[in-house]
Amino acid sequence: MDDHHKRTIIYLFALIVMTVALFTIYTHFPVGTDNGGSDNLIAESNVNSNDVIAESQQLMGTIVTIEIVSTKTNAETTINSAFNEIDRIEKLVTTFDSNSEIGILNAEGQVDNVSDDLIYVIGQSIHYGNISDGAFDVTIKPILNLWKTKIIAGEYPTGQEINETLTLVNYSNITVENNTIYLNAEGMSITLDGIAKGYAVDQAAKVLKNSGYVSGFVNAGGDGMYFGTRPDGSYWKVGLRNPENKNQSIVIMEISDKAVATSGNYERYFNESARLSHISDPRTGYSSQSLLSATIIAGSAMEADTLATTVFVLGPDKGLELIENIHNTECILITQNNEILTSSGFDIYLSNT
């Protein structure tokens, strides 16, 4: 690997493995994203309250924070419309509702008269499956279900069980014809957890922009779309944080009109079961182990969300190779050996502060 892409940081905390989560850095503290799941949070801001309006809600299993730079009196109405857009998309793609479009598809093997949103997201998921040689595969749900069932029972799946279940994991067995989606093998099921949240963030940001707002962000648990600038004209600052020291960042990025998302093995150090089941490789059925985190800067939150998962599964070498071949997309990776690796164009996003 080219030395230009490789930096090594030796952490002072021996044997404490650093896990990372994406957060937006403010002068005093981050907005909303660390709250323990409280609903309808009113976000605190670091800038003049006359210049920004920020709110948070719990959606898609995480805290979603929306902030816009505005003095308009109807700004809160627009923010609520953006939240409603995320809620609408969640209702289409959730696997927890048997009446959602995904719920019907998983139960019956096909779903008719589907929304344009689902057609698009499924089409994009197939695209990312193709460019990653299957490292991203939305039909991984049977493997995830197997691990969940076995762990609840206090055991691990056998190699035979994993191999048998892997026969149901193949995104090429998804067919889209007109406005109908088919799963072409009995027992297949899909999850859009690795792509739908980013899509929802993009759609919420579009609501804000279409309402005339030129600066702001939507951040859903670390998947963020940042557009325009802060009130002082500076770019949005986004960092990688060490959960062991929430006031410390590993690196700070300056972002405008770009999305940032991260995937990481956050849970695996708390118990062995979580370690073995977290972010499984759809090609093997086992947990991906080579990276601690993968953070992507891309043109859309859906792309950043999907590529963060994909690169995490691919590992450092193939992950960097993939990113280098995607236009206007960069990454920063942290390996199991606590090395920080960056793509060739990542440095332009580094903050000097």
Secondary structure, 3 states (H helix, E strand, C coil): CCHHHEEECCCCCCCCCCCCEEEECCCCCCCCCCCCCCCCEECCCCCCCCCEEEEEEEECCEEEEEEEECCCCCHHHHHHHHHHHHHHHHHHHCCCCCCCHHHHHHHHCEECCCCHHHHHHHHHHHHHHHHCCCCCCHHHHHHHHHHHHHHHCCCCCCHHHHHHHHCCCCHHHEEEECCEEEECCCCCCCCCCCCHHHHHHHHHHHHHHHCCCCCEEEEECCEEEEECCCCCCCCEEEEEEECCEEEEEEEEEEECCEEEEEEECCCCCCCHHHHHHCCECCCCCCECCCEEEEEEEECCHHHHHHHHHHHHHHCHHHHHHHHHCCCCCEEEEEECCCEEEECCCHHHHECCC
